[in-house]
Amino acid sequence: MKKMKNIINKLGILLAGVAFILSSCEEEKVVYDSVSGQTLASFSTSSVNLGVPTEGASVEIFVTASTEFDSERTISLEVDPASTASADQYTISNKGIPAGEYVGQITIEGDFEALPEEGLTQLILNLTDVSGSNDLTFGNETLTVSLFRECSSAPTPGAWTINMGDSYGDGWQTDDANGGSGLTCTLSDGTVFEVGLCSPYEDKNYDCTSELSSGSTIIIIPEGIEFADWNFPGDAYGEISFSIVAPNGNTVAEVGPGADAGAVEIDFCAQ
């Protein structure tokens, strides 16, 4: 009996020790407080590209906060001095996190007209505060937005004007010393337009414009065309010039005498 009693006593001590350990673990367990705990705020990304067409465009960036609040919270931002974008090139709005939620957003809109004609500009934003937050700390706190003009290669439907000149006054001699091919425009549906000034030395194999020093012609590009490729056959004597004018009246290409044969670069942003 004495031996059995000792075993029972030892077992009781062991169980008491286990209970103490479990009790200690429960006391050390930390439960995060999503209302009054420390707030971690962060942008959803560190960088984004914003291509802006003529009609404008915007991008939404999410801002997260690890705690909630009983009223809408304001997201505070500052423009980093390293930014190259000017204030007229963008607009920032919707800077808030709704009541009782953890995620809000900011909306950044680009202004096509104010953006540089070539290249890009960068808006760098620093996340500085989220109102209603406790012991605020930051995760991803810097956002870089690269803004640039984005122009469709689809030609504007309507009447396109080609103004043509020849400095010597004897019409176009392109890929042939007596005449040659004309400027061509090939549409995505397979339609090909060919234009140029006539030559007195050779009959053109297309309907050329009869003026020898200067002249204009019009081609009609219909709706639904995805692209238009312009190609110049060359300038045999360094005398040919031409410009291409979009339906809105803007000159989208201008080529002077002596231009090499090949594709004509079109300023799609101007059409």
C-alpha positions as CSV (number, residue, x, y, z in Angstrom):
1,M,0.0,0.0,0.0
2,K,2.8,2.4,0.8
3,K,4.3,1.8,-2.6
4,M,1.0,2.5,-4.3
5,K,0.6,5.7,-2.3
6,N,4.0,7.0,-3.4
7,I,3.0,6.3,-7.0
8,I,-0.2,8.3,-6.6
9,N,1.6,11.2,-5.0
10,K,4.2,11.3,-7.8
11,L,1.4,11.2,-10.4
12,G,-0.3,14.1,-8.6
13,I,2.9,16.2,-8.7
14,L,3.4,15.4,-12.4
15,L,-0.2,16.5,-13.3
16,A,0.2,19.7,-11.3
17,G,3.4,20.5,-13.2
18,V,1.6,19.9,-16.5
19,A,-1.2,22.1,-15.4
20,F,1.2,24.9,-14.4
21,I,3.0,24.7,-17.8
22,L,-0.3,24.8,-19.7
23,S,-1.5,27.7,-17.6
24,S,1.8,29.6,-18.2
25,C,1.5,29.0,-22.0
26,E,-2.1,30.4,-22.0
27,E,-0.9,33.5,-20.1
28,E,1.9,34.1,-22.6
29,K,-0.4,33.7,-25.7
30,V,-0.8,37.0,-27.5
31,V,-4.1,37.8,-29.3
32,Y,-4.0,40.6,-31.9
33,D,-6.4,43.5,-31.2
34,S,-7.8,44.5,-34.6
35,V,-9.4,47.7,-33.1
36,S,-6.9,49.2,-30.8
37,G,-3.8,47.3,-31.7
38,Q,-0.8,48.6,-33.6
39,T,-1.7,49.6,-37.2
40,L,0.4,48.5,-40.2
41,A,-0.4,50.6,-43.3
42,S,0.8,49.8,-46.8
43,F,0.3,50.4,-50.5
44,S,-0.8,47.3,-52.4
45,T,2.1,47.8,-54.8
46,S,5.3,49.8,-55.1
47,S,5.1,50.8,-58.8
48,V,2.5,51.0,-61.6
49,N,2.5,52.2,-65.2
50,L,-0.3,54.5,-66.4
51,G,-0.6,54.9,-70.1
52,V,-2.9,57.8,-70.9
53,P,-4.9,58.0,-74.2
54,T,-6.4,61.2,-75.5
55,E,-9.6,60.6,-73.6
56,G,-7.7,60.2,-70.3
57,A,-7.2,57.2,-68.0
58,S,-6.9,56.4,-64.3
59,V,-5.6,53.7,-62.0
60,E,-6.8,52.6,-58.6
61,I,-4.2,51.8,-55.9
62,F,-5.3,50.0,-52.7
63,V,-4.1,51.0,-49.3
64,T,-4.5,48.5,-46.5
65,A,-4.5,49.1,-42.7
66,S,-4.3,46.2,-40.2
67,T,-6.9,47.7,-37.9
68,E,-10.5,49.0,-38.3
69,F,-12.1,52.2,-37.2
70,D,-15.8,53.1,-36.6
71,S,-15.7,56.0,-39.1
72,E,-14.1,56.7,-42.5
73,R,-10.3,57.2,-42.3
74,T,-8.3,59.6,-44.4
75,I,-5.3,58.4,-46.3
76,S,-2.6,61.1,-46.2
77,L,0.1,61.3,-48.9
78,E,3.0,63.5,-49.8
79,V,4.6,64.0,-53.2
80,D,8.3,62.9,-53.0
81,P,10.8,65.6,-54.1
82,A,12.3,63.0,-56.5
83,S,9.0,63.1,-58.6
84,T,9.4,64.4,-62.2
85,A,5.7,64.8,-62.8
86,S,4.2,68.3,-62.6
87,A,1.0,69.0,-60.7
88,D,-1.0,69.6,-63.9
89,Q,-0.2,66.1,-65.2
90,Y,-2.2,64.1,-62.6
91,T,-5.1,64.2,-60.2
92,I,-5.4,62.2,-57.0
93,S,-8.8,61.4,-55.4
94,N,-10.8,59.0,-53.3
95,K,-8.2,59.0,-50.5
96,G,-10.1,57.1,-47.8
97,I,-10.8,53.8,-46.0
98,P,-14.5,53.2,-45.3
99,A,-15.7,52.8,-41.7
100,G,-15.2,49.3,-40.3
101,E,-13.0,48.2,-43.2
102,Y,-9.3,47.5,-43.7
103,V,-8.9,48.5,-47.3
104,G,-9.3,51.8,-49.1
105,Q,-8.1,53.2,-52.3
106,I,-6.6,56.2,-54.1
107,T,-7.4,57.0,-57.7
108,I,-4.7,58.6,-59.9
109,E,-5.8,60.1,-63.2
110,G,-3.4,61.3,-66.0
111,D,-3.9,64.3,-68.2
112,F,-3.0,63.5,-71.8
113,E,-2.5,67.1,-72.9
114,A,-0.2,67.9,-70.0
115,L,2.0,64.8,-70.4
116,P,5.3,65.0,-72.4
117,E,4.9,64.1,-76.1
118,E,7.6,61.5,-75.8
119,G,8.9,59.5,-72.9
120,L,7.4,59.3,-69.4
121,T,7.2,61.2,-66.2
122,Q,7.1,59.8,-62.7
123,L,4.9,60.6,-59.7
124,I,6.4,59.3,-56.5
125,L,4.0,59.2,-53.5
126,N,4.8,58.6,-49.9
127,L,2.2,57.2,-47.5
128,T,2.4,59.4,-44.4
129,D,-0.7,58.7,-42.3
130,V,-4.0,56.9,-42.0
131,S,-6.3,58.7,-39.5
132,G,-7.8,56.8,-36.6
133,S,-4.8,54.4,-36.4
134,N,-2.9,53.4,-33.3
135,D,0.9,53.3,-33.1
136,L,1.0,53.6,-36.9
137,T,3.9,51.8,-38.7
138,F,4.4,51.3,-42.4
139,G,5.0,48.4,-44.8
140,N,5.2,49.4,-48.4
141,E,5.1,53.1,-48.0
142,T,6.3,54.5,-51.4
143,L,4.5,54.3,-54.7
144,T,6.0,55.2,-58.1
145,V,3.5,55.9,-60.9
146,S,5.0,56.2,-64.4
147,L,2.8,58.3,-66.6
148,F,3.1,58.5,-70.4
149,R,1.0,59.1,-73.5
150,E,-0.7,56.0,-75.0
151,C,-1.8,56.5,-78.5
152,S,-3.8,54.0,-80.6
153,S,-2.3,52.9,-83.9
154,A,-5.8,52.5,-85.4
155,P,-6.3,55.4,-87.8
156,T,-9.1,57.9,-87.2
157,P,-11.8,57.2,-89.7
158,G,-12.5,59.9,-92.2
159,A,-10.8,62.0,-94.8
160,W,-7.0,62.0,-94.8
161,T,-5.2,64.7,-96.8
162,I,-1.9,64.2,-98.5
163,N,-0.1,67.4,-99.5
164,M,2.7,66.8,-102.1
165,G,5.5,68.9,-103.5
166,D,8.4,68.7,-105.9
167,S,11.0,71.4,-105.7
168,Y,12.1,71.1,-109.3
169,G,8.6,71.3,-110.6
170,D,8.6,68.2,-112.8
171,G,6.5,65.9,-110.7
172,W,7.6,62.9,-108.7
173,Q,10.5,60.6,-109.7
174,T,10.7,58.1,-106.8
175,D,12.1,54.7,-107.3
176,D,12.6,55.4,-111.0
177,A,14.5,58.2,-112.7
178,N,11.5,59.0,-115.0
179,G,8.6,58.4,-112.6
180,G,8.2,55.3,-110.4
181,S,5.8,54.3,-107.6
182,G,3.7,56.5,-105.4
183,L,3.3,56.9,-101.7
184,T,1.2,54.0,-100.5
185,C,-1.2,53.5,-97.6
186,T,-2.2,49.9,-96.9
187,L,-5.1,49.3,-94.5
188,S,-5.7,46.3,-92.3
189,D,-8.5,45.1,-94.5
190,G,-6.1,44.9,-97.5
191,T,-7.1,48.1,-99.2
192,V,-4.2,49.9,-100.8
193,F,-4.1,53.6,-101.7
194,E,-1.4,55.0,-103.9
195,V,-0.8,58.8,-104.4
196,G,1.8,61.1,-105.9
197,L,2.4,63.9,-108.4
198,C,2.4,62.8,-112.0
199,S,5.6,62.8,-114.1
200,P,5.8,64.3,-117.6
201,Y,8.5,61.6,-118.5
202,E,6.5,58.5,-117.8
203,D,2.9,57.5,-117.4
204,K,2.2,56.5,-113.8
205,N,0.5,53.1,-113.2
206,Y,-1.8,54.7,-110.6
207,D,-4.1,57.7,-110.6
208,C,-1.6,60.5,-109.9
209,T,-2.2,64.2,-109.3
210,S,-1.5,66.2,-112.4
211,E,0.1,69.3,-110.8
212,L,3.9,69.1,-111.2
213,S,5.1,71.4,-108.4
214,S,2.5,70.8,-105.7
215,G,-0.8,69.2,-105.2
216,S,-3.1,67.6,-102.7
217,T,-5.3,64.5,-102.7
218,I,-7.7,62.8,-100.2
219,I,-8.2,59.2,-99.2
220,I,-11.1,58.0,-97.1
221,I,-10.3,55.6,-94.3
222,P,-13.5,53.8,-93.1
223,E,-14.6,52.8,-89.6
224,G,-13.1,49.6,-88.1
225,I,-9.6,49.8,-89.6
226,E,-7.1,48.5,-87.1
227,F,-4.0,49.9,-88.7
228,A,-2.7,51.8,-91.8
229,D,0.8,51.4,-93.0
230,W,2.3,54.2,-95.0
231,N,5.3,53.6,-97.3
232,F,7.4,55.9,-99.3
233,P,9.2,54.5,-102.4
234,G,12.2,56.9,-102.4
235,D,13.4,60.2,-103.9
236,A,15.5,59.8,-107.0
237,Y,16.7,63.4,-107.2
238,G,16.2,64.8,-103.7
239,E,13.2,66.9,-104.7
240,I,10.1,65.3,-103.2
241,S,8.2,66.4,-100.1
242,F,4.9,65.6,-98.6
243,S,2.8,65.8,-95.5
244,I,-0.1,63.7,-94.2
245,V,-3.0,65.4,-92.4
246,A,-5.5,63.5,-90.2
247,P,-9.2,64.2,-90.3
248,N,-8.9,66.5,-87.3
249,G,-6.6,68.8,-89.2
250,N,-3.4,67.8,-87.5
251,T,-0.3,67.0,-89.5
252,V,0.8,63.5,-88.4
253,A,3.8,63.1,-90.8
254,E,6.0,65.6,-92.7
255,V,8.7,64.4,-95.0
256,G,11.2,66.7,-96.7
257,P,13.3,66.3,-99.9
258,G,15.9,63.5,-100.0
259,A,14.0,61.1,-97.7
260,D,15.0,57.5,-97.8
261,A,12.6,54.8,-99.0
262,G,10.7,52.9,-96.3
263,A,7.9,53.2,-93.8
264,V,6.6,56.6,-92.9
265,E,6.5,57.3,-89.2
266,I,3.0,58.5,-88.1
267,D,2.4,60.6,-85.0
268,F,-0.7,58.6,-83.8
269,C,-1.1,60.9,-80.8
270,A,-1.9,63.8,-83.1
271,Q,-4.6,62.1,-85.2
